[in-house]
Amino acid sequence: MEGDIPRGERMLLAAHARWWPYMKWDAIPASPVLQPTLRLVTTDHVREHYLTRPIGPEAAEGNA
């Protein structure tokens, strides 16, 4: 699916509840820290989604 940015973006948004690669960060890097493939699909929309919604234990506390 090389080059299918919208599909990759949807995949990352759907994975939010169980994939927390940025839990310890206060910002999502836009450059070489990310795998080259992820860098392409980590759009501004994905960054905003991951940085403004609770994840992991923090999300579980909100549901308790």
VEXKETOR-342976 format. One record per atom (N, C-alpha, C, O): residue in one letter; residue number from 1; x, y, z. Coordinates in steps of 0.2 Angstrom, whole numbers, plus 2048, in hexadecimal, padded with zeros to 3 digits. Layout:
! residues N
a,NUM,X,Y,Z;
...
This chain:
! residues 64
m,1,804,7FA,800;
m,1,800,800,800;
m,1,804,806,800;
m,1,802,80C,802;
e,2,80A,806,7FD;
e,2,80F,80B,7FD;
e,2,80C,811,7FA;
e,2,809,811,7F5;
g,3,80C,817,7FD;
g,3,809,81D,7FB;
g,3,802,81F,7FD;
g,3,7FF,824,7FB;
d,4,7FF,81A,800;
d,4,7F8,81B,802;
d,4,7F8,81E,809;
d,4,7F6,81B,80E;
i,5,7F9,825,809;
i,5,7F9,829,80F;
i,5,7F3,828,813;
i,5,7F3,827,819;
p,6,7ED,82A,810;
p,6,7E7,82A,813;
p,6,7E5,823,817;
p,6,7E3,823,81C;
r,7,7E7,81D,814;
r,7,7E6,817,817;
r,7,7EA,816,81D;
r,7,7E8,814,822;
g,8,7F1,818,81C;
g,8,7F5,818,822;
g,8,7F3,81C,828;
g,8,7F3,81A,82E;
e,9,7F1,822,826;
e,9,7EE,827,82B;
e,9,7E8,823,82F;
e,9,7E8,824,835;
r,10,7E3,820,82B;
r,10,7DE,81D,82E;
r,10,7E0,817,833;
r,10,7DD,816,838;
m,11,7E5,814,831;
m,11,7E8,80E,835;
m,11,7EA,811,83C;
m,11,7E9,80E,841;
l,12,7EE,816,83B;
l,12,7F1,819,842;
l,12,7EB,81B,846;
l,12,7EC,81B,84C;
l,13,7E7,81F,843;
l,13,7E1,821,847;
l,13,7DD,81C,84A;
l,13,7DB,81C,850;
a,14,7DC,816,847;
a,14,7D8,810,849;
a,14,7DC,80D,84F;
a,14,7D9,80A,853;
a,15,7E3,80D,84E;
a,15,7E7,80A,853;
a,15,7E8,80D,85A;
a,15,7EB,80B,85E;
h,16,7E5,813,85A;
h,16,7E7,818,860;
h,16,7E5,814,867;
h,16,7E9,815,86C;
a,17,7E0,810,867;
a,17,7DE,80D,86E;
a,17,7E3,808,870;
a,17,7E3,806,876;
r,18,7E7,805,86B;
r,18,7EB,800,86E;
r,18,7F3,801,86C;
r,18,7F7,7FC,86D;
w,19,7F4,806,868;
w,19,7FB,807,866;
w,19,7FE,80E,869;
w,19,7FB,813,867;
w,20,802,80E,86D;
w,20,804,814,871;
w,20,80C,816,870;
w,20,80F,816,875;
p,21,80E,817,86A;
p,21,815,818,869;
p,21,818,81E,86C;
p,21,81E,81F,86D;
y,22,813,823,86D;
y,22,815,82A,86F;
y,22,813,82B,876;
y,22,813,831,878;
m,23,812,826,87A;
m,23,80F,827,881;
m,23,814,82C,885;
m,23,811,830,889;
k,24,81A,82B,884;
k,24,81F,82F,889;
k,24,821,835,886;
k,24,824,839,889;
w,25,81E,837,880;
w,25,820,83D,87D;
w,25,81B,843,87D;
w,25,815,841,87E;
d,26,81D,849,87D;
d,26,818,84E,87D;
d,26,817,851,876;
d,26,813,856,875;
a,27,81A,84E,871;
a,27,81A,850,86A;
a,27,81C,84A,866;
a,27,820,846,868;
i,28,819,84A,860;
i,28,81A,844,85C;
i,28,81F,847,857;
i,28,81E,84C,853;
p,29,825,844,856;
p,29,82A,847,852;
p,29,828,846,84A;
p,29,824,841,849;
a,30,82A,84B,846;
a,30,828,84A,83F;
a,30,82E,848,83B;
a,30,82D,847,835;
s,31,833,846,83E;
s,31,839,844,83A;
s,31,83C,83E,83B;
s,31,839,839,83D;
p,32,843,83D,83B;
p,32,846,837,83B;
p,32,845,832,840;
p,32,847,82C,840;
v,33,842,834,846;
v,33,841,830,84B;
v,33,83C,82A,849;
v,33,83C,824,84B;
l,34,837,82C,845;
l,34,832,827,843;
l,34,835,823,83D;
l,34,839,825,839;
q,35,832,81D,83D;
q,35,834,819,837;
q,35,831,81C,831;
q,35,82D,820,831;
p,36,835,81C,82B;
p,36,834,81F,825;
p,36,82C,81E,823;
p,36,829,823,821;
t,37,829,818,824;
t,37,823,817,822;
t,37,81E,81B,826;
t,37,819,81E,824;
l,38,81F,81B,82D;
l,38,81A,81E,831;
l,38,81B,826,831;
l,38,816,829,831;
r,39,821,828,82F;
r,39,822,82F,82E;
r,39,81D,832,829;
r,39,81A,838,82A;
l,40,81C,82E,824;
l,40,817,830,81E;
l,40,810,831,820;
l,40,80C,835,81E;
v,41,80E,82C,825;
v,41,807,82C,827;
v,41,805,830,82D;
v,41,7FF,830,82F;
t,42,80A,832,831;
t,42,809,836,837;
t,42,808,83D,835;
t,42,80C,842,835;
t,43,802,83E,832;
t,43,800,845,830;
t,43,7FE,849,836;
t,43,7FE,847,83C;
d,44,7FD,850,835;
d,44,7FB,854,83A;
d,44,7F4,852,83D;
d,44,7F4,852,843;
h,45,7F0,84F,839;
h,45,7EA,84C,83C;
h,45,7EB,846,841;
h,45,7E8,846,847;
v,46,7F0,842,83F;
v,46,7F2,83C,844;
v,46,7F5,83F,84A;
v,46,7F4,83D,850;
r,47,7FA,844,849;
r,47,7FD,847,84F;
r,47,7F8,84A,854;
r,47,7F8,849,85A;
e,48,7F3,84E,851;
e,48,7EE,851,856;
e,48,7EA,84C,859;
e,48,7E9,84C,85F;
h,49,7E8,846,856;
h,49,7E4,841,859;
h,49,7E8,83E,85F;
h,49,7E5,83D,864;
y,50,7EF,83C,85E;
y,50,7F2,839,863;
y,50,7F4,83D,869;
y,50,7F5,83B,86E;
l,51,7F5,843,867;
l,51,7F7,848,86D;
l,51,7F1,84B,870;
l,51,7F3,84E,876;
t,52,7EB,84A,86E;
t,52,7E6,84D,872;
t,52,7E1,848,875;
t,52,7DC,84A,878;
r,53,7E2,842,874;
r,53,7DE,83D,877;
r,53,7E2,838,87C;
r,53,7E8,837,87A;
p,54,7DF,837,882;
p,54,7E3,833,886;
p,54,7E4,82C,883;
p,54,7E0,829,87F;
i,55,7EA,829,885;
i,55,7EC,822,883;
i,55,7EE,81E,889;
i,55,7EF,820,88E;
g,56,7EE,817,888;
g,56,7F1,813,88D;
g,56,7ED,813,894;
g,56,7E7,814,894;
p,57,7F1,813,899;
p,57,7EE,814,8A0;
p,57,7EA,81A,8A1;
p,57,7E5,81A,8A5;
e,58,7EC,820,89E;
e,58,7E9,826,89F;
e,58,7E2,825,89C;
e,58,7DD,828,89F;
a,59,7E1,822,896;
a,59,7DA,821,893;
a,59,7D6,81C,898;
a,59,7D0,81E,898;
a,60,7D9,817,89A;
a,60,7D5,813,89F;
a,60,7D3,816,8A5;
a,60,7CD,815,8A7;
e,61,7D7,81B,8A8;
e,61,7D5,81E,8AE;
e,61,7CE,823,8AC;
e,61,7CA,823,8B0;
g,62,7CE,825,8A6;
g,62,7C9,82A,8A4;
g,62,7C2,826,8A3;
g,62,7BD,828,8A3;
n,63,7C3,81F,8A2;
n,63,7BD,81B,8A1;
n,63,7BB,817,8A7;
n,63,7B6,814,8A7;
a,64,7BF,818,8AD;
a,64,7BD,815,8B3;
a,64,7B7,818,8B7;
a,64,7B5,816,8BC;
